[in-house]
Amino acid sequence: MKYQSAFEMIGPVMVGPSSSHTAGAVRIGNLAREILNEEPRSVEFRLMGSFYETYQGHGTDLALLAGVMGYSTDHPAVSEADKRATEVGLVYTFKKEHLGFFHPNTVAVLLHGDRHNVDLIASSLGGGKVEVQELDGLSIRFSGEKNTLILYHADQQGFLAKVSHVLDSEGYNIARLSLERWRRGGYAITVCEVDEEIRGDLLEILHTKVSQLKDVRVVRSL
Amino acid sequence: MSFTHLHELIRMADEKQTSIANLMLEVEIEQSLHTEKEILERMNRQFFVMEEAARKGVETPVYSRTGLTGGDAHRVGAYLKRGTSFLAPQTLQAMSFALSVNEVNAGMGRIVATPTAGSAGILPGVFISLLDSGRYSREDLVRALFTAAALGLVIANSASISGAAGGCQAEIGSATAMTAGAIVELGGGTPTQVGHAVGLALKNSLGLVCDPVGGLVEIPCIIRNGLHAVTALAAADMALAGVKSVIPADEVIQAMYAIGNAMPESLRETGLGGLAATPTGKALRERVFGKKVETE
C-alpha cells in the first residue's frame, strides 16, 4: 500500500512508545469496537509470537484495551487503560497464539457485547497503519482509513446491484468493494469503502431497499 | 501525482516555480477534499503537540515506564545554561528538545510520529529550536512540515520507514533526511539543494541497525534522536553552503532499501542482536520483563 498523505509522515498524534505496537494497536481496538457497535462486555486478545513477546514493554496490551474502550491514539488515559477497564467492568484476557501466515504484528480480537460478537484478525503494519485480515472467519481486508460499510447479508443474486444502486442514488462514490461468502447461497460479508461521510439515514434506506441485508456496521475514517 | 522519486518532485517544483511544500499542499487538498486553511490548521495543531513534547522533558525530567531511561533532555538543558558547550547553544537546544520528545514517548506521553514514534524527536527538536531562534514564524515552520512530509513520502514509497523492515536507517535516517531537506527549503535553498540535503543526511545514516534493548523504544533510540537532530542541522548547512550529494538522493534511498533488505532479522527491531545482545542489554531486558525471554 502506497503512502499518500502528508499526515502519514507527520502524524499520527499518538501516545508512545511505538507507532506500530501502540498507535496501531489502539486503531485495531477502535475498529473492533466500531464493528461491534455497542459497549463491549468482555474481550479476548490473541497475539502472534513477536507481538506477544514485547507487548508489555510497548504497552500494546494497554493500547488494545484503550482501543476497544473507544479511546483515540492520543488519549492521555491510554497508559491506564487496564485500570479503566476494571472500573467499567470490561473483562479482558491476553494469550499467545500462532494465527497463521500474517505480518508479525498481528492480533485476533474476540469482542463480546450484550447483543453482538466480533471476531477480527488485524495487523499493525507500521507508522500506525493497520489492516483487517479476517472478519468472522472470512478473509476480508480493509484499513478503516476511509468510511467503510460492513454489510452482513445472504448470498443472493442482485445484492450488489441493489446496494450500488442505493449508494449511487444517495450520492456516494464507491472507492473499494469486496464480497466474501461462506458458500453459495450462504452467509456473506461485503465491505464497501466510500469517499463521502456516511449519513445516518443511509443505513435505514439500505435496510428498506435491500431485502438480503441482515445487518450493517459503519467504520468511520480516521 | 505520486511521491516516489525526488528528482521528479524537484523537476516539478522548478517547472512550476514553486516550493516542495506547496506541491505537497496541493496534493493534500486534492486527495482529502479539505481546504488549504483546514489542512494548515490541522498541521498547526500537530505542531503544538510537537512543541509540548519537545519542552516537557527539558523543563522537568521525564522517565520511561520501564525506568530504563529518562532525564537526559533535562541534563542537556541544564548543561546548556552553563555556557561551556562545544556545540552552539541553539544546536544543543535542538538536541535537548529531540531527547525530550523521545523521553515523553517512552513514558507513554503524547507525541507526533515524524515519521515514526521511534524517530519522533529529530524533526520537532530542530523545528522548535528554530522557532525559539526567532528567525522563523510558526506559520513558516508549519509550512515547512509539508516539505518534510513530501520527502518522507518519497522515502516511504520507494524504500521504507519501518525499523522492522529496513533497520534504524529507515526511521532515524528518514527523519534526519526529512528534517534536513525541510529546513533547507525554509532557509531559502532551491529544490535541488533540498535534494542534496536529503542525500547528504541519508548517506550519513546508511547501515544504521535497529537493535533496541529489550525490543523497547528506549536504548539507543532516545540518544540517536538527540544526536541526529544535530546531524540534520549540519546536513542542511552543508547543502546551503553548496555541498552536493555526489550520489543523487534517489540513488541513496535505493541504497538504503538494498541495505535494509540485506540486514539480518536480528538487527531489524527484534531486540535480539547488536546492543540488545550485549551483556548489559540482556540484563536490562531481564530487569524489565522479570524473566529470561527466550530468543527465537
Boltz contact constraints between the chains, C-beta under 6 A:
constraints:
  - contact:
      token1: [A, 2]
      token2: [B, 157]
      max_distance: 6.0
  - contact:
      token1: [A, 3]
      token2: [B, 153]
      max_distance: 6.0
  - contact:
      token1: [A, 3]
      token2: [B, 156]
      max_distance: 6.0
  - contact:
      token1: [A, 3]
      token2: [B, 157]
      max_distance: 6.0
  - contact:
      token1: [A, 4]
      token2: [B, 31]
      max_distance: 6.0
  - contact:
      token1: [A, 6]
      token2: [B, 24]
      max_distance: 6.0
  - contact:
      token1: [A, 6]
      token2: [B, 28]
      max_distance: 6.0
  - contact:
      token1: [A, 6]
      token2: [B, 146]
      max_distance: 6.0
  - contact:
      token1: [A, 6]
      token2: [B, 149]
      max_distance: 6.0
  - contact:
      token1: [A, 9]
      token2: [B, 115]
      max_distance: 6.0
  - contact:
      token1: [A, 9]
      token2: [B, 149]
      max_distance: 6.0
  - contact:
      token1: [A, 9]
      token2: [B, 152]
      max_distance: 6.0
  - contact:
      token1: [A, 9]
      token2: [B, 153]
      max_distance: 6.0
  - contact:
      token1: [A, 10]
      token2: [B, 114]
      max_distance: 6.0
  - contact:
      token1: [A, 10]
      token2: [B, 145]
      max_distance: 6.0
  - contact:
      token1: [A, 10]
      token2: [B, 149]
      max_distance: 6.0
  - contact:
      token1: [A, 11]
      token2: [B, 46]
      max_distance: 6.0
  - contact:
      token1: [A, 11]
      token2: [B, 112]
      max_distance: 6.0
  - contact:
      token1: [A, 12]
      token2: [B, 113]
      max_distance: 6.0
  - contact:
      token1: [A, 13]
      token2: [B, 46]
      max_distance: 6.0
  - contact:
      token1: [A, 13]
      token2: [B, 49]
      max_distance: 6.0
  - contact:
      token1: [A, 13]
      token2: [B, 112]
      max_distance: 6.0
  - contact:
      token1: [A, 15]
      token2: [B, 108]
      max_distance: 6.0
  - contact:
      token1: [A, 15]
      token2: [B, 110]
      max_distance: 6.0
  - contact:
      token1: [A, 16]
      token2: [B, 105]
      max_distance: 6.0
  - contact:
      token1: [A, 16]
      token2: [B, 108]
      max_distance: 6.0
  - contact:
      token1: [A, 16]
      token2: [B, 111]
      max_distance: 6.0
  - contact:
      token1: [A, 16]
      token2: [B, 117]
      max_distance: 6.0
  - contact:
      token1: [A, 17]
      token2: [B, 105]
      max_distance: 6.0
  - contact:
      token1: [A, 17]
      token2: [B, 106]
      max_distance: 6.0
  - contact:
      token1: [A, 17]
      token2: [B, 217]
      max_distance: 6.0
  - contact:
      token1: [A, 18]
      token2: [B, 117]
      max_distance: 6.0
  - contact:
      token1: [A, 18]
      token2: [B, 217]
      max_distance: 6.0
  - contact:
      token1: [A, 19]
      token2: [B, 113]
      max_distance: 6.0
  - contact:
      token1: [A, 19]
      token2: [B, 116]
      max_distance: 6.0
  - contact:
      token1: [A, 19]
      token2: [B, 117]
      max_distance: 6.0
  - contact:
      token1: [A, 54]
      token2: [B, 215]
      max_distance: 6.0
  - contact:
      token1: [A, 57]
      token2: [B, 214]
      max_distance: 6.0
  - contact:
      token1: [A, 57]
      token2: [B, 216]
      max_distance: 6.0
  - contact:
      token1: [A, 57]
      token2: [B, 288]
      max_distance: 6.0
  - contact:
      token1: [A, 59]
      token2: [B, 108]
      max_distance: 6.0
  - contact:
      token1: [A, 74]
      token2: [B, 110]
      max_distance: 6.0
  - contact:
      token1: [A, 79]
      token2: [B, 108]
      max_distance: 6.0
  - contact:
      token1: [A, 126]
      token2: [B, 162]
      max_distance: 6.0
  - contact:
      token1: [A, 127]
      token2: [B, 116]
      max_distance: 6.0
